[in-house]
């Protein structure tokens, strides 16, 4: 059986124009194709190209936009939003109409679906994050933060084609964030594994650059294909293949017995399984995520109120007209300095004594004597 030829992709600029012509945002296109908004933005900018099944979905969506545009250029009137939505909805199966009650399993609530996803993915993700960072506490924190973000954006995550991949990518990005090195609790290294071979393998992994380490773990540890690994790391297939080869060479240089991919996969699984890494309960993660969201919401509201209050106070106290500044004083030259009184002469002393001895009050007057 021969496969049908793949649909061609238009140039990057044409992709964006067709999306805007279809009245869809990047978030809506990402939800339909099953990727993130960052990936759709990279496709429209030409930095990366879709691969595999996601490329087919993306090409079909763009072809639908092109057909809509072709119908308008053939003399039809421009379709409204309702018609565009109806045409694009043909790609997804319609929702099942309500029928009579049957014995099928009832639908899960959002909390139950989240708890099921957490119970299925969290233990393995904690071990994978430990291989990425070499820190047990950071591994648990990365997985909890990823699931907290997933709970905050649960409608989007629940509609994703692979919610586990969404959470895994978020946990990996948080675990490999370079800002962790500035935190006080992560400045000191943790205790290495007990076995000598495990310590050597962990040291080799931590010496790899983060993109190489992530590619090696996804391909040889998790078991993803090369196309899926490239898509999750947001790199081209050629770049992902080069990273994988360089990472394998670095591991084989220190541990020649792990030159075979099967042996490397087995050792990564054993290294992650030897550590006792436990994830928190899903209820705890959901409650802590809601508390964190409420805290940051209140902090943002308080900050906004403070800015508004400071602006109002400034407007109240600021002058309404221009007041020129008072000039600094200038030194006046040519004025003789004020002389201080000197000592009295003998004549002045005699006169002062005489004046003090005479009567100063009453009807009598002091008459100067003639000489």
C-alpha positions, 0 to 999 in steps of 0.5 A: 500500500502506497501512502498518499503524497503529503500536502505542500506547505505555503511560504511562512508569510503566506501561512500567517496571511491564510490564518488571519484570513480564516479569522483564527488566532495562533492559540486556536491553530495550536489547539487544532494542530496539537502544539503550543502557540510558540510552535505556531509562531515559529512555523509562521516566522520560518524558524522551524518546520512542522514534521510528521503527523502535525505537518499533515494537520497543519497543511490540511488547515492551511488548505482549508483556508486557501479553499475559503479564499478561492471561493471568495475570489471566484465571485462569492461574497465573503463568508461571515464568521458562522460560515467559516466556523462551519467549514473548519468544523468539518476537520473535527468530528461533531459532538455526540448528540444526547441519547437515551441513558445507557450503561456506559461509564459516566464522564469524568469531572475536571478534577477527576480527569486531572487526578488521573493524568497526574497519577499516570504521569507524575511518578515517571516525570519526577524520575525524568526531571531527576536525570535532567537536573541531578537534584531530587527536590528540584525534580519534585518541584518541577513536576508540581509546578507543571501540573499546577500550570496545567490545572490553571489552564485545564480546558486547554490541556484537556483538549490537547492531543497529548496532555502528557507531552504538554505537562512533560514539556512544561516540567522540562522547561522549569527544571532546566531554567538557568535561574535556579542556580541563584537560589540559596537552596540550590547553591550546594550540590546534593548527595550523588547516587550510591553506586559508582557507575551511577555517579559516573553516568549522572556526572556525564549527563550533567556535563552535557548542555541542557538541549543535548541532555533533554534530547538524549533523555527524550529519545533514549530514555522516554523512547520518543521518535526523532520527529517527536523529539525534535517537535518537543524540543522545538528544533529541526529534525537535523538539529535533534539528530546532531544533538543526539549523536553528540550526547551519545558520543560523550556518554560512550567516551566515559562509559564504553559499555553504553555505546549501544542505544539499548544499553543506554536506555536500560541504564537510564531506566535503572538510574532513575529507578534506584532513587526514591522519588515520591510525588505529592498527592494530586489533591495537594497539587491542585490546592497549592496551585489554586492558592498560588494563583489567588496569591499572585492575583491579589498581589497584582491587584494590590500593585495596581491599586498602589500605582493608582494611589501614587498617581492620584497623590502625585496629581493632587500635590503637583503644582498647577503652574510653573514656578521658577526656581529661586536663584542663588545669591551673588557676592556684592563687591566694593562695600567696606566691611562693617568696623567693630567698635574699638577701645574708649579714649580717656576723654570718652571714659571721663564723659561716660563716668560723668553721665552715669553719676548725674541724675537722669530722671526728673525735672532737672536737666543736664546743662553743659558747662561753659569753659 
